[in-house]
């Protein structure tokens, strides 16, 4: 049973959460349209459970869990949802964050949008063709761009060859 003090503490925490997180909520925007679309069931079947959660529900894989962290061959990293080439291995670098990181995407491969989740402002990166969530971009990367595209390995595939 909750006493008065506990109730006030709980409602105070709830009010503080609303003030901290609710005021930063962006107005609802119309959903983007993408070239590649599937039903939820089709995405789930195509991607498997873990990749489905990342690409379709903006989940994040555990750091240092992706085999793509240790992929150092020449080649192309593509979207696991629609196979669109996203990043060249020439732009991959070791960020020390636990996720595959790149300093530049391929031309016309990605789109970005503001992500106000978790009470902070970040820039989400998604595939421009299927809308799959790939990760986030930060401004603490190496030259020449100064950007760090911090991607979920579960959202991508790798094909060795010409980069």
N, C-alpha and C positions, 0 to 999 in steps of 0.2 A: 504494500500500500504506500502511496506517495504522500508525504507530509507537505505542509505549506512551503517550507524552505526548499525542499527538493523540487516542488512544482514551479516555484519562482525561478530557481536556477535553470530548470529545463526550458521554461518559456523565455527566459532571458537569453539563453544560448540560441534558441530558435530565432528570436528577434535579431540577435547579432548576426546570425547566419544570413538572414534575409537582407539585412543592411549591407553586409559585406559582399554577398554573392548576387542577390536579387537586383541591386541597383546597376550592376554592370551588364545585365542581360541585354544582348542586342535585340533589336526588333526582329520579328520573324520575317524571313525572306522567302520568296517563292522558290520551290525546289529547282535545282539546275536540271537541264536536260542533257543526256549523254547519248553518244552514238550507239554504244553497246548497253543494252538493258536486258535483264532477266527477272523472272519472278524470284522471290525470296527462296523458295524451294530449289530452284535451278542453281542459284548462287551457292547455296549450302552443299548441294551435290557436287558441283564442279570444284569447289575450293577445299572441302574438308573443314572440320570443325574449327581448328585454330586459325587458319587463314581467313575463313569466313568471318570470324569475330573481329579480326583486324581490319580487313578490307571493307566489310559491309556495316560494322558497328563501332568503328574507330577505337578498337581495343589496342593495347600496346603489348608486344611480346616482352618477355623477361630479358633484361640486358645480358649480353654475352651468351645467349642461347641460340643465336642464328649461325648456321654454318657459313653463311655469306660474309660474316665478319672476317673469316680466314681465307676468303677467295681473293687470290692475288694474280690470277691469270688474266691475259688480255681477253676482252669480250664485252658483252652487253648485258646489262641488268634490265629486265622487262617486267611489266605488270603481270602478276599472276592471274588477274581477273580477265584480261583481254589480250595479253601478249604484246602490248604496245611497248616498243623500246623506250626506256626512261633515262638511263645513265650509262655512260661509257666507263669502262674500268680506268681509263686515263684520268678521270676526275675523282676516283675513289681515294680516300686517305684514312689513316688511323687517327680517330678522334679521341680514343680512350673513353668513350661514353658507353660502349657495349652494344652499339647498333651500327650497321653499315652506314658510312657517311660519305658524302660527295660534296664537291664544291660547286658543281654546276650540272643541271639536267640537260638532256638533249633538247634541241629546238622543238617547240610545240608538243612537249610530252606531258607537262604537268599544269595544274591550275592551283591557286592558293586561295584561302579564305581565312578570315579572322576566327580564331577558336578561343572563346571566353570560358571554356570549361575549367574546372579545378580552381576557380577564383583567380585566374591569371590570364593575361592576354598573350596568345601565341599565334603563329601563322601555321595553319594546317596545310599540308601538301596532299593533293589527290590526283589521280590519273585523269587526264583531260578527256579520255575516250569513254571510260566506264564509271568514273567517279569514285573508284576504290580509294580508301584512305591508305596513304603510304607512310606518313609520319609528319614531321614538322621541320621548318627551316628556322635557323637562328643566325644571328649576325656575329658569330665568334669563330668563323672558319678561316682557312688559310687564303693567301693570295692565289689567284688574282681577284677573286670575287669577294673574299671576306665572309662568305656564307658557308654554313654547315647544314646540308640537307641530311637530317638524321632520320633514316628510313627503317621500317620494320622489314627484316629479312623474310618474314612470312608473307609479305605482300608482293614479293618479287621472285623471279626465276633468273638463272644465269645461263648464258650460252657462250662458251668459249669461242674464240676466233678473233676476227678483226674488230678492233675497238673503235 
